[in-house]
Amino acid sequence: MLARCLRCAAGAALVLAPGLALAGNSTHPRTPVLWNDVPCMTLHDRSASPTLNIPYDISLEDTVLTPDEVEDSRTHQFFALCRTHYRHDYLPEWVTQADVDDMLASDLKDNNPVAPDRILESSAAWAGCWHRINADDERRPITFAMAEAGVDWDTSAVPAGVYSLEGYTYEPIFNVWYTRPGVVVVHDGDPHAVGPAAAFDAESLTPYRDDAPTIGGCAHVLPGTTFTASWAELVQGPPQWVEHVRDVEIAGDSFAFAFAPPPESWNKTLQFRIDLTDPQGRTFTTHAPEILSVIDRDNPAKPCVPGGSTFGDPCDDTSGGGDTTAGDGTASAPSESGAAESSSASAVPGQGGESGCACTAGGSTWPLWLACCAPLLTGRRRDRSPRDRQRAPSP
């Protein structure tokens, strides 16, 4: 988490606009929407009840405005997107032109032009793909009472389908998005009618180059559905996807594949996606919310093997295996990630985790790292017991 905060700080510093007016609360840490204990897959039958309550958390209350802020600053808003997105497929910083106009009329001003692609309602990339969960004039104060209540989503207002949810901290001139792990399937009694759905587990991994961690997640698909998994280096611009496994059949309600990092991925940070195809020819693409960083050296805790093989029995030619001592005679344990021997779709728990610091607002400036990470670094977090997050039963 700290490493990601530092990456956010470094990246945001590079895009600092020289014409930006740094006034008032520009450096105030934005208070994020925290997605704790989120189920990987939520199936919501709106024919039984149109309203779905979306729980969320905050780290601290944040309601005191500086004199130069807009009237509804320091509030949260929630959105449903028709697709997931990779790390640098940024969401626009602004929701409406009216929000931009309010900012320009205040003492807090971004002196750079606000292009249409920086406004959600005029973005060509997101046209027809986003829906408000709460209205612009119903943005929620950042208080524990509001977070405890969750936000109600009237799913009758959207088409049936598979949705990725986003939390949005509105605090001009820097507004920040926080992606909710997992997906929500909105259906009318038959979740299979909307097509295949899947989501990655929300877990960052840092394997050594000779490890082979299992990457997986949850799925709700018809029997016979297959997936193709790809990876790409995390860089600015469109990712260059490299196919890893193809047409692996999903068994049950989860997918998984082993990833032995190829040499071209060593010492790089990677992102993943899977493309699903069901027996009816319907497709769905989902992106991992977290990243994988490959350490460019062998795992020092992994025992060696005869003949120099990466995986197999430890180096003990006389006993036939079982010796787990390192070269210096000290005991060593196998890597926690383990060495997976196949890329078949084995069962893994389909539970999402804490999303943490998202840092996904495109075109934002250097205080973004404060907005994203300072609440986590200051330790000002209220101790609260986790809420129950129950996965809706599959039909």
HURAVEN-V764968 format. One record per backbone hydrogen bond with DSSP energy under -1.0 kcal/mol. CO is the residue of the C=O (numbers start at 1). NH is the residue of the N-H. If there is no record, write none. Layout:
BEGIN
co;nh
CO;NH
CO;NH
END
This chain:
BEGIN
co;nh
1;5
2;6
3;7
4;8
5;9
6;10
7;11
8;12
9;13
10;14
13;16
17;20
21;23
23;26
25;28
34;57
35;355
40;183
42;185
44;46
44;187
45;48
45;49
50;155
52;153
54;151
57;34
59;382
66;69
70;73
75;170
76;140
77;168
78;133
78;134
79;166
80;131
81;164
86;89
88;90
91;362
94;120
95;121
96;100
97;101
98;102
99;103
100;104
101;105
103;106
109;21
115;118
116;119
118;94
119;122
126;129
129;82
131;80
135;138
140;76
141;143
142;62
143;147
144;148
145;149
151;54
153;52
153;155
154;157
155;158
161;186
163;184
164;81
165;180
166;79
167;178
168;77
169;176
170;74
170;75
171;174
176;169
178;167
183;42
184;163
185;44
186;161
187;46
190;193
191;194
192;195
197;220
199;218
201;203
205;293
207;295
208;211
212;340
213;259
215;257
216;201
217;255
218;199
220;197
222;225
225;250
226;277
227;248
228;275
229;244
229;245
230;273
231;242
232;271
233;235
242;231
245;229
248;227
253;219
255;217
257;215
262;265
263;266
265;268
268;294
269;234
270;292
271;232
272;288
273;230
274;286
275;228
276;284
277;226
278;281
282;278
284;276
286;274
291;205
292;270
294;267
295;209
295;297
297;209
299;302
304;315
305;308
306;309
314;316
316;320
324;332
326;329
330;326
338;212
344;346
361;364
365;368
366;369
367;371
368;372
369;373
370;374
373;376
373;377
374;378
379;381
END
